[in-house]
Amino acid sequence: MACVYLLGAGPGDPGLLTLKAKRILETADVVVYDYLANKAFLNFCRPEAEILYVGKKGGDHTLPQDKINDLLVEKAKAGKVVARLKGGDPYVFGRGAEEAEELLEAGMDFEVVPGVTSAVAGPAYAGIPLTHRKYASSVSFITGHEDPDKPESAHNWQALAAGTSTLVFFMGVKNLPHISSSLIANGMDPETPAALVRWGTTCEQTSLAAPLHAIAEEAQKQGMRPPALLVVGQVVRLRETLGWFEKKPMLGCRVVVTRAREQASSFLSLLEEKGACCLQFPTIAIEALPDYGEVQEAIGTLAEYDWLIFTSVNGVIWFWKELQRAGLDSRALGGRQVAAIGPATADKLREKGIEPDFVPEKYVAEHVVEGLLARGVAGKKVLLPRAEVAREVLPRQLREAGTEVRVLPVYRTGLAQQGEEEAQLLEDLQAGKVQYVTFTSSSTVENFFSRIPAETIAPYVGTSLRLACIGPITANTLQQYGFTAQVEPEEYTIPALAQALEEDCLHFRGQ
Ligand code: SAH
């Protein structure tokens, strides 16, 4: 393995990281990253990896370039596998080459993993292809960072202005008036289409277009700030027809997800697919029980049970952990009937090779019990693996119907520890930057309000901020804090909640 990998992190959309970059992040001892690189990638790193932020934001260098170089050399010399993660592509205005030269000089090995540069991806997400047989047969990548007061420009403005090339300027927002006037002064048609793409490929993407002579003024009018790319050329015309990403229904909409980190991923990907910006604020931590003696004992006597009923994805996960610990697998359930309360739990069982015998159409205790009775559960022995503390309705009703139920705690939930997320969320809530807080169980409501006082969000609720609940029980708990849920799906599932959020968001955008 080489010592230092110069990794392209891509333009922002986490899906645009290369497989190779991901593989290296998963094995690196040290990860050194920049401001523009998406932080989501840090989840790929090993828990014991040393993660160092050296980012640059505008002029404010957290660590000067020579110190970054020294750091890379120092870590590599210590025998570490170092991943140097840089926004976009490391060799496109990323000073990656300088870092490589330093490493070489210090006698260190390095490899480069190219990334998807924002210059290609940002315009693509804004509906602008950089080349097109009709409009442009070449592309130039140009730094827009030049000091306009410098007497000698490094750019050959005349050549840039005269070509039919698509021009892509990096770091050009501040110099926009200088760039557009230099092009026009050197003979470019003032009517040439131009566009700015800000935070391309991320949930915060925005873009705007105007003729070259008006682009600086338009940018100022719309408050366009870095980081953004300026694209100049006939291809910009295609934005009108080929735009797709900015049509996502929830683009830019900020949604707080309070589910446990372990459970949040399907909800997050549904929302992100719709363009939403998700803020994870896990209120619940899923924890192991202090002792699994009882679970092991129950697993040893599985054959005595007629039915196993799983009420949550976590119930399945933790039960299977214990099966495995006992040296068993799904075959241990052979001959038992299995029920899953809810589609996500059913899918988790399928992952384990078990096709559930019963999944209720709606998760209301009465419904569940009715369905189970229809399948002859009365008089039978039922094992119910679940959380240590959970609602008693299901076991009670099953017992009333003449079933012998053994509740088997396999995990517990606790209050999640919060770090910097809490301060950040409070700041965002108070700045009116959050559109939705989502609650997917009563405990998410209770735990959320044990961290964020109801009075803090009360002024925003119903105006800039809307509260979403997965179902009536959760909404009821919310009522106890004085709030009525503005969003509540008809079906009590995560996909239905995501859909309801989308509809609500569209409704409010439309107004
Ligand atoms: N190596 C990076 C570029 C680094 S220079 C790459 O290949 O993309 C930083 C400049 O890149 C910013 O000032 C901005 O002009 C541009 N940039 C980076 N990410 C961007 C994004 N997501 N959307 C728009 N511009 C971006």
Residues whose N, C-alpha, C, O or C-beta is under 5 A from the ligand:
A	BS01	SAH	P11 G12 G87 G88 D89 P90 V92 F93 G94 T117 S118 A119 G122 F169 F170 M171 G172 V197 R198 W199 G200 P227 A228 L229
